[in-house]
Amino acid sequence: QVHLVESGGGLVQPGGSLRLSCAASGSFSIYVMGWYRQAPGKQRELVAVITRDEITTYANSVKGRFTISRDNAKNTMYLQMNSLKPEDTAVYYCNANGAAWGQGTQVTVSS
């Protein structure tokens, strides 16, 4: 069973940056990890995913601004978010193997 804990959210001005982290624990083999987000009144959506071999996929809305990465030795995944926009405001969730979810971390982009 996988336990995921996100961190690194907060309040940032438009154009700013944040780095999210997702620490995984438990007896498991994680093949695919991903970041999802859910804004108020909207459905949860994919932000980016990364395989164990570090093949990445991004939502069109974040391409060129966000970078997903992982450290398999530390069982940790990251999301570097640059040039943040107000529409990036959401709760960001970590996912492992399409099944396990973290509790989420709030990202608010506002002046």
C-alpha positions in Angstrom: 0.0 0.0 0.0 1.2 3.5 -0.9 1.0 6.5 1.3 1.5 9.9 -0.4 2.2 13.3 1.2 2.3 16.5 -0.7 4.0 19.7 0.4 5.1 23.0 -1.0 1.9 24.8 -1.8 1.1 28.3 -0.8 0.2 31.8 -2.0 2.2 33.3 -4.8 1.9 36.4 -7.1 1.2 36.0 -10.8 4.5 35.3 -12.6 6.0 33.7 -9.5 7.2 30.1 -8.9 6.5 27.3 -6.5 7.9 23.8 -6.1 5.7 21.0 -5.0 6.9 17.7 -3.5 5.3 14.3 -3.1 6.8 11.8 -0.8 5.8 8.2 -1.1 6.1 5.5 1.5 5.1 1.9 1.9 5.9 -1.5 0.4 5.3 -1.0 -3.3 6.7 -0.5 -6.8 5.6 2.8 -8.3 5.7 2.8 -12.0 3.8 6.0 -12.9 3.4 9.1 -10.7 1.4 12.2 -11.6 0.2 15.6 -10.5 -3.5 16.5 -10.8 -5.3 19.6 -9.7 -8.9 20.6 -8.9 -10.1 24.1 -8.9 -13.3 25.2 -7.1 -16.4 24.0 -9.0 -14.3 22.1 -11.6 -13.4 18.5 -12.1 -10.0 17.1 -11.2 -7.6 17.4 -14.1 -4.3 16.0 -15.1 -1.3 18.3 -14.8 1.6 16.1 -15.6 2.8 12.4 -15.3 6.1 10.8 -15.2 7.0 7.1 -15.6 9.7 5.3 -13.7 11.9 5.7 -16.8 11.2 9.5 -16.6 9.0 9.7 -19.7 6.9 12.8 -19.1 3.5 14.1 -20.3 2.0 17.5 -19.7 -1.3 19.2 -20.0 -1.3 21.8 -22.8 -2.1 24.5 -20.2 1.2 24.0 -18.3 3.6 23.0 -21.1 6.7 25.2 -21.0 5.9 26.5 -17.5 5.8 23.4 -15.3 8.4 20.6 -15.0 7.7 17.2 -13.4 10.6 15.1 -12.0 11.2 12.3 -9.6 13.9 10.8 -7.5 13.4 7.1 -7.4 16.0 6.6 -4.7 14.0 8.9 -2.4 10.6 7.8 -3.6 9.8 11.5 -4.2 8.2 13.4 -7.0 8.4 17.1 -7.7 6.6 19.7 -9.7 8.4 22.9 -10.5 5.9 25.6 -11.4 7.1 28.8 -13.1 5.3 31.7 -14.6 2.3 31.0 -12.5 -1.1 32.4 -13.5 -4.3 33.0 -11.5 -5.9 30.1 -13.4 -3.3 27.7 -11.9 -5.1 28.2 -8.5 -6.2 24.8 -7.3 -5.6 22.0 -4.9 -2.8 19.9 -6.3 -2.9 16.2 -5.7 -0.2 13.5 -6.1 -1.1 10.2 -7.6 0.8 6.9 -7.8 0.1 4.1 -10.2 -3.3 5.6 -11.1 -4.7 4.5 -7.7 -3.2 6.1 -4.6 -3.8 9.7 -3.8 -2.3 12.3 -1.5 -4.3 14.7 0.7 -3.6 17.6 -1.6 -1.8 20.9 -1.2 -3.4 24.3 -2.0 -1.8 26.6 -4.6 -3.2 30.1 -4.8 -1.9 32.6 -7.5 -3.1 36.0 -6.7 -1.9 39.6 -6.4 
